[in-house]
Amino acid sequence: MFLRSCLFAIALLPGAALANDTMADLKTGGLSYVQTLDIEMVKEDLFISREEIRVDYIFRNTTDKPVSGIVAFPMPDITGSPESNIAMSDMQADNFLGFSVTQDGEPIKVQLQQRAIANSLDVTDDLAEQEVPLLPFADATAEALADLDDAVAADFVERGILFNYAYDDGNGMQDHRTPLWTLRSAYWWKATFPPGRDIHVSHRYKPSVGGTVAVTLLEDGKPQGERFEEYKARYCIDDSFVKATQKLPPPSDDGRATYTEAWISYILTTGNNWGGPIKSFTLTVDKGDPANLISFCGKGVKKTGPTTFQMSAEDFYPEKDLDILILQRAQDE
């Protein structure tokens, strides 16, 4: 088992439209070195909070010659759908997580590669030819799709690139052209690691925070049911967390939940892409508000402050990715 349990928090992103009571999170992770295993990760300090993910690395070239190659940060896939309801801090920007990176304290100029995939086929050029932006949920994309020639739109529907979503807004039936493609993005840059010198690389971005508008992990107030079993396996919920959840205040007089769920997912296993184990690994999670509850899988997790929890390991091979469950106080509107 990878991590053991504790207490942490997060709100549904402000301003994000909710089609139902659940917003899905997007899995993010760390850097991948895609050419050689001659570079080892000497140290990784990973910090996760509602507002920011920070990862600070020390890399070392284990050979006696300079090693050059490509370092990449894979962005999470974004898939269009009539029913999509995902947590993104910026629906309009290609850099929707606000990713930035430095090496030895200096900003790195990165390249962005983006491809659109529909029915397992690359349709990037098809969209570019019609001047349709690739980000499925951007306003500019919706406007471009609305302006498509009907024949082109029909072809896109037939090929699974688009879906015509019909709805009644009170003024009769309306057709809305909805993206079905998946956007795959990655930031990358060329890096050279000289022998005999540690290289410090840091990157920052805003996490994708999913969740619900109520606490749903218990069934009739008890730790039972299929959903609870799923949460127990995913977040390592223990008896103390269940008892704390059962003591949370009931909904207010107007029916509003006093606590909501929030989720953050992080792909830890990218740390296995480098040469050997992570020599020194530290994970710090900040739950935000002392009144919030948190549970995640971990080993040797310690409370280090009113809202922070930390795990450390030596010669660390990540065995599974990290999923964090937060029960947070509902925000006043």
Protein Blocks (a to p, Z undefined) as FASTA:
>chain_A
ZZdcddddddddehiacfblbdcdddddddddfkbckbccfbdcddddfkbccddddddd
fbfbdcddddddddddddddfkbccddfblkbmklnopacdeehiacdddddddddeehi
afklmmmmnopafblkbmklmmmmmmpcfklmmmmmmnopaccddddehiapadddddfb
dcdddddddddddehiacddddddddddeddfbdfkbgghiaedjklmmmmmmnopafkl
mmmmmmpccddfkopafbdcddddddfklmmmpgcjdfbacddddehiakbccddddehi
acfbfkbccdddehiacfbdcddddddddddZZ
